[in-house]
């Protein structure tokens, strides 16, 4: 039975109820309890998934469950699962081999103590700008940030928040980022022109955040004594970074890292072939909760789309436009809500892009501004979603709650504030008609 053909879909605000249930059961309950571990994120998603299936269209319960499963098993979700599996195998293999310790010692030797936090942020910005993917940057730098935290006394969630913040900088601005490509194509402008608008908003925020991390790192960092660097054990990480910057597919990058870590580990006597296998297995097992959350989120968000939740948002936002600023805020709200309901900024822009183009044409919004608004607000929302790939990956690698990391995501928060201010003031004026 083809559910999509048999059901008439209409805008429906009640379809957003599962998302509300998740936010209340996870965010609100955790904040009220004052403990980020009182409500496991998996339990929150189970509750929202039950609500999504129970309240869905589709007739029989079996049909509704089937629709939920379709969302959990779509190609984007499966790609994320593959990345998580390989990232877990690489992270644990590199740790068992000594690559993380060696890379941490290298960073501690190169960066002065008062520049550690700011230095990691700048490094994450540079890598993500070069790579064009925030997830790849998080995979590469999170283990290093965790290692630095353990040796210096800096808070682990703080260091991981720095990595995620820097990763979102490049995700928003990189010429090879999916979000940049989709935003410019849907709005009909050149990537270079969109970059010129974006950089005027993002760069001042990045500079301000660098200063914040500098002062925070300087105030909280403990003393440390750099150990001897074993250069051969740094090779896997340097190779992974170089391959990522060169634009190699993230799956290929991770497989390369796993193989190199295994070869170096066996060659240096860190483990034998069986120890390598055990390390890979442990790493994959460590990603178990992350994979479960990803599948449950995919199913829940598909039910929201299927039942008209996103259509309801689009209808209500586009009906309230009265001016150019109203049009720009509608575009921002449209892509932000789409991102909340898909947990994928590229998909959110694909969904919102054509509607944003119609809005910008009708109200004479410069396409360079509309492309910038789409990309900036999608990256702002994606960077702070506790169920988004970025925070899930970071929390999985660092063994901390996404909510603990969220309090240190200064770049996404300030980028969102700066973007709202840019719409209110018409900044940059050159691109405001």
N, C-alpha and C positions, 0 to 999 in steps of 0.2 A: 504493500500500500504506500503510495507516494503522499506523504503528509503535507508537503509543501503545495501540492496541487489541490488537495481536498479541503484545505482550510483557507478561508478568507481572512487576511491579516489587516487589522486596522490599528491606528495609534491607540495605545492603551497604557495609561500611567500606572495601572496596577501591576503591569509586567515588571516594574522596577522594584517590587516588594522584596524579592530575594536579595537584591543588592543592599537594600536597607537592613534586612535581617542580618546579613553578614557584617555590615559596618557597626551595627549596634552590638551584636554578640561578640565581635572581636575587638574593635577599637574602644567602644564605649565601656564595655565590661572590664577590659584590661585597665583602662584609665581609672575607673571607679575603684577597682580592686587594688590599684597601686602596684600591680605585679603583672609584667608582660607575659608571664608563663601560666597564669591562672586559667586562661582560656586558650587552649591549643588552636592554632589556625586551621588545622584539619577538622576539628570538631565544629568550628564556626562555618566552614564550607559544607560540612555534612548537613547542618541545620538549614542553611540557605538552599542547598540542593534539594532537600525534602520539600521545602516551601515552593521552589521553582516547579518541581514535578507535580505536586499536589494542585497548584493553582493554574497549571498550563492548559491550553487548548489541546485538542488532539484525540479526544474520545477515550478509548480504553487506556488503562494504566500502562499496559505494555507498549502502546504507541508513544506515550509521553516519555517513558523511560528510553525508548529507542531514539527519540529526538535528543534527549540529554546525552546519550552515548555518542551521537553524531558530532555534537559539539566538542565532547572530550577527545574525540579521535580525529579531528580535522588536521590537515597537513601542517598548519602552523604550530599546533600543540605538539604533534609528533616530532617536529623538528626541534622544538624546545626540549623535549624529553631526551632526544639523542644528544643534544649539546650538554644537558645536565649529566647524563651517564658518562660521557667522555671527559667532561670537566672533573667529575668526581674521581675517575680513574687516574687522570693526570695529576690532580692535586695531591692525592694520597701517595702515588708513586714518587712524585718529586719530593714530598716530605720525607718518605722513608729513605730515599737515596741521599738526602742532605742538600738538595737544591735550594729549598726554601731558606735554610740556615745560611747557606753560602751567599745567596742573594741578599738576605737581610744584612749580613756582615759587610757586604759591598756597599749597600746603601748607607749603613751607619758610618762607614769609613769616608764616604764621599760627602755626605751632608752634615753640616754642623748641627749640634743638638737643637738649637733654637729654630732651625729651618726644616726639621723633619716633617712636621705636619704640612706646612706650606709646600715643601718640596714634593711630597707625595701628590698633593693636589695638582701642582703644575705638571708633574709627570703624567698624571691621569688625563689632564686636559690635552697634553701634546699627543699622547698615544691614541686617545679616542678621536682626536681631530685627524690623525693620520690613518687610523683604522676605519673610522666611519661607523663603528658599532660600540655601543656602551657595554653590551654583554661580554664581548671579547676583552675589553679593557678590564672589566671586573674580574673575569676569570684569571687574567694574567697578574693583576696587582693585589687582589684581596689576600692571598696567602702571605705575600711580602708584608702587607700592612699589619696583618695579625702577628707575624713574627716580630716586627718592630715594636708593636704594642707590648708583647710579652717581655721584651728585653729592656724597654725603657720606662715602663710603668704607665704609659699612655693608655687611656681607656680603649678597649678593643672596638666597641661600637663607634666611638669617635673616629678612629682610624679608618674603619670600614665606610663610615659616612663620607669621609673625605674622598675615598676612591669612587664611590657612587656619584658624588657631586661632580668630580672631574670627568667621569665617564659621560655624564649627561651634557657637558659642555660641547664635546666633540660630536655627540649624537645629533645635536641641534645645528651645528655649524659646518660639519664636514661636507665636502663636495661629493664624497662617495657614500654618504649616509642614505639609507632608504628613505628616510623622512624628507630630506632635502630634495631628492629626485622626484618623489611623488608630489610634494607640495608645489614645486615649480612647474611640473608637467600639468597638473590639474588647473593651475592658475594662469598658465601661458606666459611665463617669464623665464629669463635666463637664470641659471644658478648663481652666476656672479652678481647679478643685480639683487637677488634675494639675500645673498651673503652681505652685501653692502648695507642693507637695512638691518639685518640681524646682528651684525658685529657691533653696530652702534649701541645696541641695547645690551648684548651679552658680555662684551669685553669689559665695560665699567663694572658690571656685576662680578665678573671673574676676578678683577683686580681687588675689589672690596673684600671678596671672600678669601682671597689669598692673605690679605692683611689680618682678617679675623682668625684664620687658622694659624697664622704666625704668632699672634699674641696668645692664643689659647694654648698652642703647643709650647711656647716659651714659658708659660706659667705653670704647666702641669708636667712637663717632661722630667723624668728622673735622670740620674747619671748612668752612664754605661761605658764599658770598655770594649771597643771593637776587637773581635777575635781575628785570627788569621784567616784570610780568604782562600778557599780551595777553588781555584779558577775553573778546573775541569767540571766541578759540580754546578757552576753557573751557566754552563753551555746550554742546557735544555731551556732555561728561562730566556736567555738572550736570543736563542733561535726562535722560540715561540713569539717573542716580541717583534723580532725582525720580520718573520713570516706574516704576522698580523699587519704590521705597518706596510708591507709590500702588497697587501690586499688579498692574500691567500684565504680561501674558504675556511671558516672557523672550524669546521669538522676536520679538515685536513691539518690545520694547525694543531688541534688537540691530539690527533693520532700521532703526528710527528713528535709532539712533546712527550707522549707516553712511551714511544719507541726509544727516543733519545735518553729519557730518564732511566729506562730499563737497561739500556746498553751501558751507560755510565755507572749505574748502580752495581751491575754485575762486574764491570771492569775494575771498580774501586773496592770491591768486596763489601759493599753496603748491604747487599742481599744476594741470594742465588736466584735461579730461575723460578723456583717455587715461592721464594719470598716476594719476587716481582708479581707473580700471579695473585698471591694473598693481598698485597698492597692494592692492586687494581680492584679486586673483589671488595675489599673494605671501603674503598673510595666510592664504588658504585652503590654499595649498601648505604653509605652516608647520605646519598642523594634520594633515598627512598621517600622520605616525607615530602621533599621538594617535588618529586614526580607526582605523588598522590595529590598534593595541593594543585599542581598545574592541571591535572586531569579534571578534578572537581570544579576548578574555576572555569575551565573551558566549557564544561557541560552547563554550569549555571548561567554563564554569559550568553551561550547559544539560546537558552530558553528565554532570556530577556529579549534578545533580538527576534526570535521566532514569534513571540507573543505581542510584538508591537511596541516594546519599551523605547527603542531607539527612534522609531517613527513618531512616537508621542513627543519626545524631546525636540525633534526637528520641527514638528508642527508648531509647538508652543514658542520656540525661539524665533522662528522666521515670521511669526504673525505679529511680533512686537516691535518690528523695525520702523523707525520714524526718521532717522537721520544717518549721516555717514558714520558718526561715532556709534550709533545704535547698530548699524550694519557690522562694524568691526567687532563690537562686543558680542553680537550674535554669532559671528564666525568663531570667535574665541570660545564662547559657551558651547557651541555646536561640537567642535572638535574635542573640547574638554569632557563633555558628557559621553561622547562616543568612545573616548579613551577609557573612561570609568567603566563602560559597559563591555569593552573588548579586552582591556589590559594589554593593548598592543598599539603603540603610537603610529606605526606605519598603516595598519588596518584602519585606525581611526581617521587618518588623513585621507585614505582611499574612499572611505564612506562619506566624509564631510566635504571633500574637495569639490566635487561637481556642484553641490548646493552652495558652497562658499563662492564659487565662480559666478553663479547666477546672482547671488546677493551683491557681489562686488561690481558686476556689470550694471545692475539696476541702480545702485546708489553711488556709482562712480568711485569705488575704492580702487586705488592703484594696485594692480596685480602683484607688484613687488611687496606691498604691505600685506595683502591678504595671504600671500605665500609665507611671509615671515610670521604672521599671526598664527597660521595653521601649525607651522613647525615649532614655534616657541611654546605655545600653550600645550601642544601634545607632549613635548619633552618635559615641560613643567609637571604635568599630571603624571606622566609615566614614571618620572623620577621619584615620586613620593607615594606611589601605590604599594601598599603592603603585600598585595597579591600580584604585582607586576614581576616580569622575569628578572629585572635588575635587582630588586630588593630580595626576592626569593633566592636568587643565585648567591648574592653576597651573604645573606644570613645562613645559607646552607654551607658555604665554605668556611664561615667564621664561627658557626655554632652559636649565634646570638639571635634574638628575636628581631623581626623586621621593625617592630615598634621601637626597640632600643636604638636602632640605626636612624630612624626617622627624625629624632630630635636633633641630629647633627647635619641634616641635609640643607645647609645654608644656601648653597648655590641654587637648587631648584626653587626654594621658597622665594629668594630674592629675585630670581629671574621672573617668576610669576608676578611679583609685585611691580617690578620694573616694566613688564609688558603691559600691565594694566595702566600704569602711569603714562606710558608711551601713547596709549590710545586716548586717554583723557586730555593730554597736552598736544596731540598730533605730532609727536616726535618720532622720527626725524622729519622736520618740516619739508625737506626736499622731496619727500615721497608722499606728501599729503596733498591731495587735490583740493 
